[in-house]
Amino acid sequence: MKIAAVQMISGPDVAPNLATAGRLIAEAATAGAQLIALPEYFPLIGATDADRLAAREVDGHGPIQDFLADAARRHGLWLVGGSIPLMAQNPAKLRNACLVFDPRGQRVARYDKIHLFGFNKGDEAYDEAATIERGDQVVSFDSPLGRVGVAICYDLRFPELFRAMAQMPNPVDLLVLPAAFTETTGRAHWELLLRARAVENQCYVLAAAQGGQHPNGRITHGNSMVIDPWGEVLARMDKGEGVVIAELNRQRLVDIRASLPALRHRIF
């Protein structure tokens, strides 16, 4: 079974970003991918706070959600829709939400980003909590590829989230992580943390990233990749737009968990 991560360099306007995502989804589908993940903020990145708030959609309605449902249905695959801005309880904020669609175009899961990025180092500063309302629900879902857990970007730094996704005897088989890691933090920690999550949870990791210089000058780290349960990187893309694709081998999952039963050895 093939899984794919779409890497983008999204700009501030929704329509061209949707066109790019559609083209790359089609490319991955043609290559045989049965589950595809888009990056965080794939519909718009680098926009002003006002632009992001203006792009919010009501849960269950809107052109971005219609695009995702249609793409999943048209290509007959599972689509993890990166993240999109949805209405929040606080009218001055948004929810950074990842929506998952099955091959019929039906939504099967919604995850709202729980951990909100904050960083301040000289001229580079981020404070997601100023405009984003955090989620509070851990999300995983069942698919023909196994049990799939969903997280977004900064969540990667919090291993307890991934432990909470599925307890034995139903561990997560695949972790999907849409992201827009900065170049500064990504260069230092991105691959290290992704491989750690794969090894400690003995599962595949599919990381779909923004990767390049955006119109507003921001540089995202890219390096979308597929990692196996032994921590080996099976496929990777450094910067630029494209598709990263690899096979999810269920027998490898079984073999690794049998030879090193760390999940069964957990005490806490």
DRENDO-1510 file (C-alpha; in Angstrom, 1 decimal, always signed):
<recs>
REC; n; res; u; v; w
REC; 1; MET; +0.0; +0.0; +0.0 .
REC; 2; LYS; +1.4; +3.3; -1.1 .
REC; 3; ILE; +1.2; +6.5; +1.0 .
REC; 4; ALA; +2.2; +10.0; -0.2 .
REC; 5; ALA; +3.0; +13.4; +1.2 .
REC; 6; VAL; +2.4; +16.5; -0.9 .
REC; 7; GLN; +4.9; +19.3; -0.4 .
REC; 8; MET; +3.9; +22.9; -1.3 .
REC; 9; ILE; +5.1; +26.5; -1.1 .
REC; 10; SER; +1.7; +28.0; -0.6 .
REC; 11; GLY; +1.0; +31.8; -1.0 .
REC; 12; PRO; -1.6; +34.1; +0.4 .
REC; 13; ASP; -4.3; +33.5; -2.2 .
REC; 14; VAL; -6.6; +30.4; -1.9 .
REC; 15; ALA; -7.4; +29.7; -5.6 .
REC; 16; PRO; -3.9; +29.1; -6.9 .
REC; 17; ASN; -3.0; +27.0; -3.9 .
REC; 18; LEU; -6.0; +24.8; -4.4 .
REC; 19; ALA; -5.0; +24.4; -8.1 .
REC; 20; THR; -1.5; +23.4; -7.1 .
REC; 21; ALA; -2.8; +20.9; -4.5 .
REC; 22; GLY; -5.1; +19.4; -7.0 .
REC; 23; ARG; -2.3; +18.9; -9.5 .
REC; 24; LEU; -0.1; +17.2; -6.9 .
REC; 25; ILE; -2.9; +15.0; -5.5 .
REC; 26; ALA; -3.5; +13.8; -9.1 .
REC; 27; GLU; +0.2; +13.1; -9.5 .
REC; 28; ALA; +0.3; +11.1; -6.3 .
REC; 29; ALA; -2.8; +9.2; -7.3 .
REC; 30; THR; -1.4; +8.3; -10.7 .
REC; 31; ALA; +1.6; +6.9; -8.9 .
REC; 32; GLY; -0.7; +4.6; -6.9 .
REC; 33; ALA; -1.0; +6.3; -3.6 .
REC; 34; GLN; -4.0; +5.1; -1.5 .
REC; 35; LEU; -3.6; +7.7; +1.2 .
REC; 36; ILE; -2.3; +11.3; +0.6 .
REC; 37; ALA; -1.5; +14.0; +3.0 .
REC; 38; LEU; -1.4; +17.8; +2.3 .
REC; 39; PRO; +0.8; +20.2; +4.3 .
REC; 40; GLU; -0.4; +22.6; +7.0 .
REC; 41; TYR; -1.9; +25.8; +5.8 .
REC; 42; PHE; -2.0; +24.4; +2.2 .
REC; 43; PRO; -4.8; +26.8; +1.2 .
REC; 44; LEU; -3.0; +29.9; +2.2 .
REC; 45; ILE; +0.2; +30.8; +4.0 .
REC; 46; GLY; +2.0; +34.2; +4.5 .
REC; 47; ALA; -1.3; +36.0; +4.6 .
REC; 48; THR; -2.1; +38.7; +7.2 .
REC; 49; ASP; -4.1; +37.7; +10.3 .
REC; 50; ALA; -7.1; +39.5; +8.7 .
REC; 51; ASP; -6.8; +37.5; +5.5 .
REC; 52; ARG; -6.6; +34.2; +7.5 .
REC; 53; LEU; -9.7; +35.1; +9.5 .
REC; 54; ALA; -11.5; +36.1; +6.3 .
REC; 55; ALA; -10.8; +32.7; +4.8 .
REC; 56; ARG; -12.4; +30.8; +7.7 .
REC; 57; GLU; -15.1; +28.4; +6.8 .
REC; 58; VAL; -18.0; +27.1; +8.8 .
REC; 59; ASP; -17.5; +23.4; +9.7 .
REC; 60; GLY; -18.9; +21.3; +7.0 .
REC; 61; HIS; -19.4; +24.1; +4.4 .
REC; 62; GLY; -17.1; +26.0; +2.1 .
REC; 63; PRO; -15.0; +25.9; -1.1 .
REC; 64; ILE; -11.9; +24.5; +0.6 .
REC; 65; GLN; -13.8; +21.6; +2.2 .
REC; 66; ASP; -15.6; +21.0; -1.1 .
REC; 67; PHE; -12.3; +20.8; -2.8 .
REC; 68; LEU; -11.0; +18.2; -0.4 .
REC; 69; ALA; -14.1; +16.0; -0.5 .
REC; 70; ASP; -14.2; +16.2; -4.3 .
REC; 71; ALA; -10.5; +15.3; -4.7 .
REC; 72; ALA; -10.8; +12.3; -2.4 .
REC; 73; ARG; -13.9; +11.1; -4.3 .
REC; 74; ARG; -12.6; +11.7; -7.8 .
REC; 75; HIS; -9.4; +9.8; -7.2 .
REC; 76; GLY; -10.9; +7.2; -4.9 .
REC; 77; LEU; -8.4; +7.6; -2.0 .
REC; 78; TRP; -8.0; +8.6; +1.6 .
REC; 79; LEU; -7.1; +12.3; +1.8 .
REC; 80; VAL; -5.6; +14.0; +4.9 .
REC; 81; GLY; -6.3; +17.6; +4.2 .
REC; 82; GLY; -3.3; +19.3; +5.7 .
REC; 83; SER; -4.9; +22.1; +7.7 .
REC; 84; ILE; -7.5; +24.8; +6.9 .
REC; 85; PRO; -9.0; +27.7; +8.8 .
REC; 86; LEU; -12.4; +27.0; +10.4 .
REC; 87; MET; -14.6; +29.2; +12.6 .
REC; 88; ALA; -13.8; +29.2; +16.3 .
REC; 89; GLN; -15.9; +29.7; +19.4 .
REC; 90; ASN; -14.0; +33.0; +19.8 .
REC; 91; PRO; -15.2; +35.1; +16.9 .
REC; 92; ALA; -11.8; +36.9; +16.8 .
REC; 93; LYS; -9.9; +33.6; +16.3 .
REC; 94; LEU; -9.8; +30.5; +14.0 .
REC; 95; ARG; -9.3; +26.8; +14.4 .
REC; 96; ASN; -6.4; +25.3; +12.6 .
REC; 97; ALA; -8.1; +22.0; +11.5 .
REC; 98; CYS; -7.1; +18.9; +9.7 .
REC; 99; LEU; -10.0; +17.1; +7.9 .
REC; 100; VAL; -9.8; +13.6; +6.7 .
REC; 101; PHE; -11.9; +12.2; +3.8 .
REC; 102; ASP; -12.4; +8.6; +2.7 .
REC; 103; PRO; -12.5; +7.4; -1.0 .
REC; 104; ARG; -16.2; +8.3; -1.2 .
REC; 105; GLY; -15.5; +11.9; -0.3 .
REC; 106; GLN; -17.1; +11.5; +3.2 .
REC; 107; ARG; -15.4; +13.2; +6.1 .
REC; 108; VAL; -14.3; +10.6; +8.7 .
REC; 109; ALA; -12.2; +12.7; +11.1 .
REC; 110; ARG; -11.4; +16.3; +12.2 .
REC; 111; TYR; -8.4; +17.2; +14.3 .
REC; 112; ASP; -7.9; +20.8; +15.6 .
REC; 113; LYS; -4.3; +21.6; +16.4 .
REC; 114; ILE; -3.8; +21.4; +20.2 .
REC; 115; HIS; -0.3; +22.8; +20.7 .
REC; 116; LEU; +0.1; +26.3; +19.4 .
REC; 117; PHE; +3.6; +27.4; +18.3 .
REC; 118; GLY; +5.4; +30.2; +20.0 .
REC; 119; PHE; +8.9; +31.3; +19.1 .
REC; 120; ASN; +10.9; +34.5; +19.7 .
REC; 121; LYS; +14.5; +34.9; +18.6 .
REC; 122; GLY; +15.6; +38.3; +17.4 .
REC; 123; ASP; +13.8; +39.2; +14.2 .
REC; 124; GLU; +11.9; +35.9; +14.0 .
REC; 125; ALA; +8.8; +35.6; +16.2 .
REC; 126; TYR; +5.6; +33.6; +16.1 .
REC; 127; ASP; +2.6; +33.5; +18.5 .
REC; 128; GLU; -0.1; +31.3; +17.1 .
REC; 129; ALA; -2.2; +31.6; +20.3 .
REC; 130; ALA; -2.9; +35.3; +19.4 .
REC; 131; THR; -5.1; +34.3; +16.5 .
REC; 132; ILE; -5.8; +30.5; +16.9 .
REC; 133; GLU; -8.1; +28.8; +19.3 .
REC; 134; ARG; -6.5; +25.5; +20.3 .
REC; 135; GLY; -8.3; +22.1; +20.1 .
REC; 136; ASP; -8.6; +19.7; +22.9 .
REC; 137; GLN; -9.4; +16.3; +21.3 .
REC; 138; VAL; -6.9; +13.6; +20.4 .
REC; 139; VAL; -7.8; +12.0; +17.0 .
REC; 140; SER; -7.2; +8.7; +15.3 .
REC; 141; PHE; -9.3; +6.8; +12.8 .
REC; 142; ASP; -9.4; +3.3; +11.2 .
REC; 143; SER; -8.6; +2.8; +7.5 .
REC; 144; PRO; -7.6; -0.1; +5.3 .
REC; 145; LEU; -4.0; +0.9; +6.0 .
REC; 146; GLY; -4.5; +0.4; +9.7 .
REC; 147; ARG; -5.1; +2.8; +12.5 .
REC; 148; VAL; -4.1; +6.3; +11.6 .
REC; 149; GLY; -3.3; +9.2; +14.1 .
REC; 150; VAL; -3.3; +12.8; +13.1 .
REC; 151; ALA; -1.3; +15.8; +14.5 .
REC; 152; ILE; -0.2; +19.1; +13.1 .
REC; 153; CYS; +3.3; +20.7; +13.1 .
REC; 154; TYR; +4.2; +21.9; +16.6 .
REC; 155; ASP; +2.4; +18.9; +18.1 .
REC; 156; LEU; +5.4; +16.9; +17.0 .
REC; 157; ARG; +7.3; +18.1; +20.1 .
REC; 158; PHE; +4.8; +16.6; +22.5 .
REC; 159; PRO; +5.2; +12.7; +22.6 .
REC; 160; GLU; +2.4; +12.3; +25.1 .
REC; 161; LEU; -0.1; +13.3; +22.4 .
REC; 162; PHE; +1.0; +10.4; +20.2 .
REC; 163; ARG; +0.9; +7.9; +23.1 .
REC; 164; ALA; -2.7; +9.0; +23.7 .
REC; 165; MET; -3.8; +8.3; +20.2 .
REC; 166; ALA; -4.3; +4.6; +20.6 .
REC; 167; GLN; -3.6; +2.3; +23.5 .
REC; 168; MET; -2.7; -1.3; +23.3 .
REC; 169; PRO; -4.0; -3.6; +21.9 .
REC; 170; ASN; -4.7; -1.1; +19.2 .
REC; 171; PRO; -1.6; +0.9; +18.5 .
REC; 172; VAL; -1.4; +3.5; +15.8 .
REC; 173; ASP; +0.1; +2.0; +12.5 .
REC; 174; LEU; +0.6; +5.4; +10.8 .
REC; 175; LEU; +1.1; +8.9; +12.1 .
REC; 176; VAL; +0.3; +11.7; +9.6 .
REC; 177; LEU; +1.7; +15.1; +10.3 .
REC; 178; PRO; +1.0; +18.1; +8.1 .
REC; 179; ALA; +3.4; +20.9; +9.0 .
REC; 180; ALA; +4.9; +24.3; +8.1 .
REC; 181; PHE; +8.0; +24.1; +10.2 .
REC; 182; THR; +10.3; +27.2; +10.1 .
REC; 183; GLU; +13.7; +26.8; +8.5 .
REC; 184; THR; +15.3; +27.7; +11.9 .
REC; 185; THR; +13.6; +25.1; +14.0 .
REC; 186; GLY; +13.2; +22.5; +11.2 .
REC; 187; ARG; +16.9; +22.4; +10.4 .
REC; 188; ALA; +17.6; +21.7; +14.1 .
REC; 189; HIS; +14.8; +19.3; +15.1 .
REC; 190; TRP; +12.4; +18.2; +12.3 .
REC; 191; GLU; +13.9; +14.9; +11.2 .
REC; 192; LEU; +15.1; +14.1; +14.7 .
REC; 193; LEU; +11.6; +14.4; +16.1 .
REC; 194; LEU; +9.9; +12.6; +13.3 .
REC; 195; ARG; +12.2; +9.6; +13.5 .
REC; 196; ALA; +11.8; +9.5; +17.3 .
REC; 197; ARG; +8.0; +9.4; +16.9 .
REC; 198; ALA; +8.3; +6.5; +14.5 .
REC; 199; VAL; +10.7; +4.5; +16.7 .
REC; 200; GLU; +8.9; +5.0; +20.0 .
REC; 201; ASN; +5.5; +4.2; +18.6 .
REC; 202; GLN; +6.8; +1.5; +16.2 .
REC; 203; CYS; +4.7; +2.9; +13.3 .
REC; 204; TYR; +5.1; +4.6; +10.0 .
REC; 205; VAL; +5.2; +8.4; +9.9 .
REC; 206; LEU; +4.0; +10.5; +6.9 .
REC; 207; ALA; +5.1; +14.1; +7.2 .
REC; 208; ALA; +3.7; +16.6; +4.6 .
REC; 209; ALA; +5.4; +20.0; +4.8 .
REC; 210; GLN; +5.6; +23.4; +3.4 .
REC; 211; GLY; +9.0; +23.8; +1.8 .
REC; 212; GLY; +10.6; +26.9; +0.4 .
REC; 213; GLN; +10.5; +30.7; +0.3 .
REC; 214; HIS; +6.9; +32.0; +0.4 .
REC; 215; PRO; +5.8; +35.3; -1.2 .
REC; 216; ASN; +6.0; +37.1; +2.2 .
REC; 217; GLY; +9.7; +36.1; +2.6 .
REC; 218; ARG; +9.1; +33.4; +5.2 .
REC; 219; ILE; +11.1; +30.2; +4.6 .
REC; 220; THR; +9.7; +26.8; +5.6 .
REC; 221; HIS; +11.9; +23.8; +6.1 .
REC; 222; GLY; +10.3; +21.3; +3.8 .
REC; 223; ASN; +11.8; +17.8; +3.9 .
REC; 224; SER; +8.5; +16.0; +3.6 .
REC; 225; MET; +9.2; +12.4; +4.2 .
REC; 226; VAL; +8.0; +8.8; +4.9 .
REC; 227; ILE; +9.6; +7.0; +7.8 .
REC; 228; ASP; +9.2; +3.3; +8.7 .
REC; 229; PRO; +8.8; +1.8; +12.2 .
REC; 230; TRP; +12.5; +1.2; +12.5 .
REC; 231; GLY; +13.2; +4.9; +12.0 .
REC; 232; GLU; +14.5; +4.6; +8.4 .
REC; 233; VAL; +13.7; +7.4; +6.0 .
REC; 234; LEU; +12.1; +5.7; +3.0 .
REC; 235; ALA; +11.6; +8.9; +0.9 .
REC; 236; ARG; +12.2; +12.6; +1.2 .
REC; 237; MET; +12.0; +15.9; -0.6 .
REC; 238; ASP; +14.2; +18.8; +0.5 .
REC; 239; LYS; +12.6; +22.0; -0.9 .
REC; 240; GLY; +10.2; +22.8; -3.6 .
REC; 241; GLU; +6.8; +21.5; -4.7 .
REC; 242; GLY; +6.3; +17.8; -5.3 .
REC; 243; VAL; +5.2; +14.4; -4.0 .
REC; 244; VAL; +7.0; +12.0; -1.7 .
REC; 245; ILE; +5.7; +8.5; -2.0 .
REC; 246; ALA; +6.6; +5.1; -0.4 .
REC; 247; GLU; +5.1; +1.8; +0.6 .
REC; 248; LEU; +3.5; +1.0; +3.9 .
REC; 249; ASN; +4.4; -2.6; +4.5 .
REC; 250; ARG; +2.2; -4.1; +7.1 .
REC; 251; GLN; +4.4; -7.2; +7.5 .
REC; 252; ARG; +7.3; -4.9; +8.5 .
REC; 253; LEU; +5.1; -3.5; +11.2 .
REC; 254; VAL; +4.3; -6.9; +12.5 .
REC; 255; ASP; +7.9; -8.1; +12.3 .
REC; 256; ILE; +9.3; -5.1; +14.2 .
REC; 257; ARG; +6.7; -5.3; +16.9 .
REC; 258; ALA; +7.2; -9.0; +17.3 .
REC; 259; SER; +11.0; -8.9; +17.5 .
REC; 260; LEU; +11.1; -5.8; +19.8 .
REC; 261; PRO; +7.8; -5.7; +21.7 .
REC; 262; ALA; +8.4; -2.3; +23.3 .
REC; 263; LEU; +4.7; -1.3; +23.0 .
REC; 264; ARG; +3.8; -4.3; +25.2 .
REC; 265; HIS; +6.6; -3.5; +27.6 .
REC; 266; ARG; +5.2; -0.1; +28.5 .
REC; 267; ILE; +4.7; +0.5; +32.2 .
REC; 268; PHE; +3.4; +4.0; +32.3 .
</recs>
